Amino acid sequence: MKLSKLSRLLHRWGSIIALLPITIIITSGIVLQLKKDVAYIQPPTQRGAGTEPTIGFERILKVAKTVPKAEIESWEDVDRLDVRPGNGVVKVQCKNRYEIQIDSETAKILHVAFRRSDLIESIHDGSYFNDHFKLWVFLPAGIVLAALVITGVQLFLMPYLFRRRRVTGVGQPPSDSGPG
């Protein structure tokens, strides 16, 4: 089978096979590009009083427990802490996707909001569905997308390369116009 025919075949079927996962990846990627600009996706980082954290972990947990929406009973309910010394804030990211921003100097609650960016990131990388889905659907879709790029570039360039060969005679067998 000729390379151009094989490329067209791979390009056609690869695009059909990878259509849904790649659409999910592209759509969620576009939304993630806006996460710092759209508060609905990710709460904006607030500013605290100082730039050096002075409150301890016990105080952070105690303050976080006072927020009913966060549903925090213990450290088991906390996904992670994000300390931003330059902003004077500690972000408590809860397992239920709420985020509490606490002033790292005064322990005052600065902001409480639902954080959607982590959910969107898990959809983007396929882990939202499950780890097997991520490895057996999204990873192959990424590989197929790379192949689509390669075959697409090849299909785009081939007419130009063939036209150039025809005009310049590059790659043509020598003519049999010797002495006769």
N, C-alpha and C positions, 0 to 999 in steps of 0.2 A: 504494500500500500504506500502511495506517495506521501511524503511528509506533509504537504499542504492539505491533503484529504484527511490524514490522521489528525492534524491540528484542528481542522474544522469539526471533525467528529468529537474530539475531546472537548473542544470549546463549547459545543452545543450541549452535550450531555452533562458535562461538568457544571455548566451554569444552571441547568434544571435541577440536578441533584443537590447543589449547595444553595439554592435560592432562599429557602426559609431561614436556615441558620445565618447566612450572610446578611439577610435583611434585618434580622434581630440584632446582629453585631453592629451593623451600620447605623440603624435607628438609635440604639442605646448609646453608641459612641457619639452621635451628634448631640444627644441630650447631655451626656457627660461633659462635652466641651463647654456647656453653659453652666456647670454646677457652681462656679465661683461668682457668676453674674445673676443667677436666679435663686432667690431665697427659698422658693418652693422645693428646689432640688436639694440644696445644702444650706443650712442656716449660716448667715454671715458671722464671721468672727468678731466678737465684741472687744472692747478695750477695758482693761482693768485699771486699778489705781497705780500700781507700780510695775516694775519690770523684773523683779526678782521674787520667785515664789517663796512665801514664808509660811503657808499653811501646810500641815502634814496630811498624810493619807487618812488618818482617822477622822480629821475634820472634813475632808472632802467627802468621805462616805456619809458622815452624819448630815451634812448639808444636802447631799443628793437624796437621802432617804426622805427628806421633807417634801419632795416633789411627787405628788400622787401619780401623775401620768407616767413617771419613770418606772414605777413598780419595783423599786429597789429595796430589798430586805437585807442583802449582804453583798459581798464582793462577787458572788456567783452570778448576780444579775447585771454586772458591769462587763461590757465587752472589752473596752479599753479606755485609757486616759490619754488625752492629747494635751501636752503641756506646751503652751506658747509663751515663753518668758518675755519676748519682745512686746507682746500684747497684754501681758499681765493676766492671762486667763488659763484656766484648766478646763478642757472639754471632757465631760464624762459621757461616754457613748454607751448607752444601755443596750442590753440584748433585745429589747423590744423596739429598737431603732429610734428612741428618743435621745436627744442630746441636751445636756445641761451645761451651760457655760458659767463657771464660778470664778470670781475675782481671786487671783492667786495670792493676794495680800490681805484682803478684808473678809474673804469667804462669802461675800454677797453674791446671790444668784443674779447673773446678768441677763441670761436668756434661756428659755426652754422652748424647744421646737422638735418636730418630727424630722428625722434626717432620711431622705429618700435616696441620696447618692449611693449609699452602700448597697441598697436593694438593686438599683439600676446597674451598678458595677457587677453584681452577681449574675444579673440577667445577661450583661454584656459578655462575660467570660464563660457563661453556661453553667456555673456552679449552682445557680438558683434551682435548676431542674434536678440535678444531682451530679456527683463527681464522675460517674460512669458516662452520663450524657455529655458532660464537658469533654471527656477524653475520646469518646467514640462518635460524637456528632460534631461538636464545635472544632476540635482539633483537625479532623479530616476536612471539614469545610474550609478551614484556613489554608490547608495544603492545596485543596482544589482551587481556592481563590488565587493562590500563587501561580498555579498551573494556568488558570484563566488569563492572568496577566501576561505570562510568557507566550501562550498561544495567541492571545489578542495582539500583542506587539508583533509577533511573527506574521500573523494574517494581515496586519496593517502594512508592514514593510515589504512583504513579498511582491506585490505588484510593482513597486518602485524598483526593487532589485532586478526583477525580470526585465523591466523596461530598460534599465541601465545596461544590462548585459547585452540586450538586443542592439542598442544604439552603439555601444563601444566595442562590441565583439568580444568582451571579456568572458572567458569560459567557453567560447565557441571552438569546435575542433578546427584545425587548420584546413583551409580549402585545398582541394586537389587540383591546383592550376599550375602545375609544373610544366617543364618543356614537353611539348607533345609532338 
